[in-house]
Amino acid sequence: LLNITVLDEDEVILSIPDMEENAAVYPNPASKRLYIDRKNIEEILLINATGQTMLRSEFTDFINVENMPTGSYLLIIRTANDKFSRKILITR
């Protein structure tokens, strides 16, 4: 599911719904592991602030973020029917 908002002919906003009500993600900020409590996940993406995909994985109970650079990331969770996103902070 992708939300598209057209502000005018030169400005379009694309967004993926936030997963606040759809999955528990903790801890945030994370330093070693990021746990994801959601069933039926097919794919997890972790994207950095420049848009680079830093992690692409099939679902497990957690993802290891210990070796990733500190900073803000966008976590995208894809299920068979939906996509959800949440901002994630990786710290040391």
Buried (B, 14 or more C-beta within 10 A) or exposed (E): EEEEEEEEEEEEEEEBBEBEEBBEBEEBEBBEEBBBEBEEBEEBBBBBEEEEEBBEEEBEEEBEBEEBEEEEBBBBBBBEEEBBBBEBEBEE
